[in-house]
Amino acid sequence: MTDATNPTLAAGARKPAVKSRENPIIPRLHAPLRTLIIAMSVMCFLSTLAVGALLLIERAVDQWTSQISGQATVQITPGEGIDADAEVEAAKRLLEGLAGVAEVRVLAKEEAAALLEPWLGRANILDELPIPRLLAVTTDQRNPPDFAAMTAKLEAEVKGARLDTHRHWQDELTAMAETLTWLGLAVFAVIAGAAVALVIYATRMALETNREAIEVLYLVGAGDKFIARQVERRFLLAGLRAGLIGMAGGIGLLGGVAVFGYAGGAMSLSSQVQSLLMTTEPQAVAGYALFLLVPVVATLISVVTARLATARILKSIF
């Protein structure tokens, strides 16, 4: 029986050709590739969560600073020879007459005492203390007042008055956001370094375990560039697959927080995640663009590292 009439032999003759198209050097389900995909998927999952955390922090800080920047507080401390009620009324009239002031609200004594309760509790000692009287000032953010001139007028015309523009808290929030941003970048750098080391290890294992196939390719005239392209193709697909799996898992977890988390207020974590993932605002679109960078970077790390590592390893082994 000839090979052409024997289906078994014919199938056997075609089998090597299929393997050649798939990639004879590194099989698709090779153990080092499976390990690489699993480990890099976890790294991409953590990177996606880190991106989401940085976006949430940035949005929260922007909201807090925008609220604080439009508020100021005038404090009038009772003292000897100071009629606190009269000075409060004088301060209110003065502030309402200044340009850039949208609203002035006098806080009752009970409201001022309530601000101290988290530290002192509801103790009778609050009734005996000279609790300062407070005025909440809302400013026009499009035409803000001259705070230096406001401070000078208050100190000159109102006894015991002191202006707090909350600039200190704005600076603290901005510094915190910058610190967390740099911390997040450091986390990304560590993850990227670990991914590079993982790809190098997987490349070496893949080449060493397929040494015989590589030697055969050398015998039939294949060069280092041909082998490197074959390895690069496998690691490109592995990196892309791991990046997409990790990104999908991270976004899925954030989506679970948005849907099933506690949404008890506009600043709750669940509400913030909903505004990040489930709106069509430009900020949300930009957030998804950053999420998509995770698989892109994972693929680039896999491809570039595998190609460079392959060239170096081939020279050292063969």
Secondary structure as GFF3:
##gff-version 3
##sequence-region A 1 318
A	DSSP	alpha_helix	7	22	.	.	.	ID=ss1
A	DSSP	alpha_helix	31	69	.	.	.	ID=ss2
A	DSSP	beta_strand	71	76	.	.	.	ID=ss3
A	DSSP	alpha_helix	84	96	.	.	.	ID=ss4
A	DSSP	beta_strand	101	106	.	.	.	ID=ss5
A	DSSP	alpha_helix	109	120	.	.	.	ID=ss6
A	DSSP	alpha_helix	125	128	.	.	.	ID=ss7
A	DSSP	beta_strand	133	139	.	.	.	ID=ss8
A	DSSP	alpha_helix	147	157	.	.	.	ID=ss9
A	DSSP	beta_strand	161	164	.	.	.	ID=ss10
A	DSSP	alpha_helix	167	209	.	.	.	ID=ss11
A	DSSP	alpha_helix	211	219	.	.	.	ID=ss12
A	DSSP	alpha_helix	224	260	.	.	.	ID=ss13
A	DSSP	alpha_helix	269	277	.	.	.	ID=ss14
A	DSSP	alpha_helix	282	317	.	.	.	ID=ss15
###
